[in-house]
Amino acid sequence: MKRGKKYQESAKLIDRMTQYEPEEAIDLVKKTAVAKFDETVEAHIRLGVDGRHADQQVRGAVVLPHGTGKTVRVLVFAKGDKLAEAEAAGADFVGGEELIPKIQNEGWFEFDVVVATPDMMGVVGRLGRVLGPKGLMPNPKAGTVTMDVTKAVNDIKAGKIEYRLDKANIIHVPVGKASFSAEQLQDNFNTLMDAIVKAKPASAKGQYMKSVTLSSTMGPGVKVSTAKIG
């Protein structure tokens, strides 16, 4: 893949054989984020587990102290009093069964996170085929299937992110924007890594934290030393 001039210049700042301390890695990611827009800083974490086994799944959610820098649109499936509660909490879209055809047939996806009360999961389950592949299906482990819709909406708006393994046993998550201060990115990164270390499955054997890489949307990857992490 041919990379642009800016990318090639940025890549010269990084030694691909070196594993940097988190502080140093964050500084390098900020220096190499040279696109004309505010790039997202992402963490790519390879774990020594096999996600094909249910007892080795790593999945959950964590509220980043400084948020992600992105405005998140929340859709809440609820009924009765919970509809008004979700609206009061600041949900962008609130509804029930009437939203199913809008999503299923009209391809409406103007939301980033879906929250549902448990009594609505029968309805939401019918959207499994369209929400599932997009990673939008509400899940109790991520705190998006709950009766406490106020807390769910507040946490998401405050910067709650979901993490889960992909097929290659890697977690890809945003930890902020390139415009964040190094301290803000460090706080977010530490909070994320603590959550992932705590989520280590009891059945995981050998080295848990295989590799950690930080990068901006358009920038090169910077390897992070895992010596002090988990």
C-alpha positions, 0 to 999 in steps of 0.5 A, spaced: 500 500 500 503 506 497 503 511 503 502 519 502 508 523 503 506 526 510 505 518 513 512 517 510 515 523 514 511 521 520 513 514 520 521 516 520 520 519 527 518 512 530 523 506 531 518 500 529 523 495 533 522 499 539 516 498 544 515 505 547 513 507 554 506 509 554 508 516 555 513 516 550 508 513 545 502 518 546 507 523 545 509 520 538 502 519 536 500 526 537 507 528 533 505 524 527 497 526 527 498 531 521 492 530 518 487 536 516 482 534 521 482 532 529 484 525 528 482 519 533 487 516 537 486 508 537 489 503 541 489 496 538 490 490 544 492 483 542 490 478 547 493 471 549 486 468 549 482 464 544 475 468 543 472 462 540 471 459 547 465 462 551 470 462 557 475 466 554 471 472 551 473 479 553 468 484 553 465 490 557 465 497 557 469 503 561 467 510 562 474 514 559 475 520 564 476 525 559 471 522 554 472 520 546 472 527 544 466 525 539 459 526 540 455 520 541 448 519 539 444 514 543 437 511 541 433 508 547 428 502 546 423 503 552 416 503 554 412 507 559 415 511 564 422 509 561 421 513 555 420 520 559 426 518 563 430 516 557 428 523 554 430 527 560 437 524 561 438 526 554 437 520 549 437 523 542 432 518 540 427 514 544 421 509 542 419 502 541 416 497 536 414 503 531 422 504 530 423 497 527 421 498 520 424 505 520 431 501 521 429 494 518 426 497 512 428 504 511 436 503 513 435 508 518 442 508 522 443 515 525 445 513 532 452 510 535 449 506 541 443 503 542 440 502 549 434 497 551 430 496 557 430 488 559 422 488 557 424 491 550 429 486 548 424 481 545 422 487 540 430 489 539 432 482 538 428 482 531 433 487 529 439 482 531 441 481 523 442 488 522 444 491 529 449 485 530 454 486 524 454 493 526 456 492 533 450 496 535 446 490 539 444 492 546 448 487 551 448 486 559 455 486 559 456 493 556 451 496 561 446 497 555 441 492 557 438 496 563 432 499 567 437 504 569 436 508 563 438 515 566 445 512 568 446 508 561 445 515 557 449 519 562 455 514 562 455 514 554 455 521 553 460 522 558 465 517 554 463 510 555 466 506 550 465 498 549 471 493 548 470 486 545 475 482 541 475 481 534 476 474 530 483 475 531 483 476 538 484 484 538 481 489 541 480 496 537 478 502 541 478 510 541 482 513 547 481 520 545 483 525 540 489 528 537 487 535 540 487 532 547 493 533 552 498 528 553 495 527 560 488 526 558 490 521 553 494 518 558 489 518 563 484 515 558 489 509 556 490 507 563 483 507 565 482 502 559 488 498 560 486 497 567 479 495 565 482 490 560 487 487 565 481 486 570 477 483 565 482 477 564 478 471 564 480 465 569 481 460 564 486 464 560 493 461 560 500 464 559 501 471 557 495 475 557 497 482 554 501 480 547 501 487 544 499 494 545 499 499 539 497 506 539 496 510 532 492 516 530 487 515 524 492 516 519 498 515 522 503 510 523 502 505 529 507 506 535 508 499 539 507 500 547 511 496 552 507 491 556 512 490 561 508 495 566 501 493 564 497 487 567 
